[in-house]
């Protein structure tokens, strides 16, 4: 079992920056990947960025060059540095983790944190 708690959301002006953090607890040693999804009103939830336990990263095309995902050495937190924010980045951002055990994959989700980009 894995529990995820996000923090760092808020209101920022276009062109500004925010840093999101996600703290994981529980069976963190079996987590294979962690990342961030986002969902804007009326739209599907979409992948923002993901980082594997080995350090490989992938980003959505819309955030490449602006967002950076990272994790600490203990692999119990994952961060998302968001720079050059646009109004289109406004969404609820969800932390997620994938845990693999005994040949099965399990996905876990945080409660979400609101990011609003507006003047």
C-alpha positions as CSV (number, residue, x, y, z in Angstrom):
1,X,0.0,0.0,0.0
2,X,1.2,3.5,-0.9
3,X,-0.1,6.8,0.2
4,X,0.7,10.0,-1.7
5,X,0.3,13.6,-0.5
6,X,0.9,16.6,-2.8
7,X,1.8,20.1,-1.8
8,X,2.9,23.4,-3.5
9,X,0.0,24.3,-5.6
10,X,-1.4,27.8,-5.8
11,X,-2.0,30.9,-7.9
12,X,0.8,32.3,-10.1
13,X,1.0,34.8,-12.9
14,X,1.8,33.8,-16.5
15,X,5.5,33.4,-16.9
16,X,5.9,32.6,-13.2
17,X,7.1,29.4,-11.5
18,X,5.8,26.9,-9.0
19,X,7.3,23.8,-7.4
20,X,5.1,20.8,-6.6
21,X,6.1,18.1,-4.2
22,X,4.7,14.7,-3.5
23,X,5.5,12.6,-0.4
24,X,5.1,8.9,-0.6
25,X,4.7,6.6,2.4
26,X,4.0,2.9,2.8
27,X,5.6,0.3,0.6
28,X,7.9,2.7,-1.1
29,X,10.7,0.3,-1.8
30,X,8.5,-1.5,-4.4
31,X,7.6,1.7,-6.3
32,X,8.8,1.5,-9.9
33,X,7.8,4.9,-11.1
34,X,6.3,8.1,-9.9
35,X,5.0,11.1,-11.7
36,X,2.4,13.8,-12.2
37,X,-0.8,14.0,-14.1
38,X,-3.1,16.9,-14.5
39,X,-6.8,17.5,-15.3
40,X,-8.4,20.7,-16.4
41,X,-12.1,21.3,-16.2
42,X,-13.9,19.4,-18.9
43,X,-10.8,17.7,-20.1
44,X,-9.3,14.2,-19.7
45,X,-6.5,13.6,-17.2
46,X,-3.2,13.7,-19.0
47,X,0.3,12.7,-18.2
48,X,2.7,15.6,-17.4
49,X,5.9,13.8,-16.4
50,X,7.1,10.5,-15.0
51,X,10.4,9.3,-13.5
52,X,11.3,5.7,-13.0
53,X,13.2,4.2,-10.1
54,X,16.3,4.1,-12.3
55,X,16.0,7.8,-13.1
56,X,14.6,7.8,-16.6
57,X,12.2,10.6,-17.3
58,X,9.5,11.3,-19.8
59,X,7.5,14.5,-20.4
60,X,4.4,15.5,-22.2
61,X,5.2,17.5,-25.3
62,X,3.4,20.5,-24.0
63,X,5.7,20.9,-21.0
64,X,9.1,19.9,-22.4
65,X,11.6,22.6,-21.8
66,X,9.5,24.2,-19.1
67,X,8.9,21.5,-16.4
68,X,11.5,19.4,-14.6
69,X,10.7,16.3,-12.6
70,X,13.0,15.0,-10.0
71,X,13.2,12.7,-7.0
72,X,15.3,12.5,-3.8
73,X,17.8,9.8,-3.1
74,X,15.5,7.9,-0.8
75,X,12.8,7.8,-3.5
76,X,10.2,8.9,-1.1
77,X,9.4,12.2,-2.7
78,X,9.0,13.5,-6.2
79,X,9.1,17.1,-7.3
80,X,7.9,19.0,-10.3
81,X,9.5,22.4,-11.0
82,X,7.2,24.3,-13.3
83,X,8.7,27.4,-15.1
84,X,7.3,29.8,-17.7
85,X,3.8,28.8,-16.7
86,X,1.0,29.5,-19.1
87,X,-2.8,29.8,-18.6
88,X,-3.1,26.5,-20.3
89,X,-1.3,24.9,-17.4
90,X,-4.2,25.6,-15.1
91,X,-5.4,22.3,-13.7
92,X,-5.6,20.0,-10.7
93,X,-2.2,18.2,-10.6
94,X,-2.2,14.6,-9.2
95,X,0.8,12.7,-8.0
96,X,0.9,9.0,-8.9
97,X,3.0,6.0,-8.2
98,X,3.2,2.6,-9.8
99,X,4.0,-0.4,-7.6
100,X,4.9,-3.8,-9.0
101,X,4.7,-6.9,-6.8
102,X,4.3,-10.6,-7.6
103,X,3.8,-9.9,-11.2
104,X,1.0,-7.4,-10.7
105,X,1.0,-3.6,-11.2
106,X,-0.8,-1.2,-8.8
107,X,-1.4,2.5,-9.4
108,X,-1.9,5.0,-6.6
109,X,-3.1,8.6,-6.7
110,X,-2.7,11.6,-4.5
111,X,-5.7,13.8,-3.7
112,X,-4.6,16.5,-6.1
113,X,-3.4,20.1,-5.8
114,X,-4.8,23.1,-7.7
115,X,-2.5,25.1,-9.9
116,X,-4.0,28.3,-11.3
117,X,-2.1,30.5,-13.8
118,X,-3.8,33.9,-14.1
119,X,-2.9,37.6,-14.1
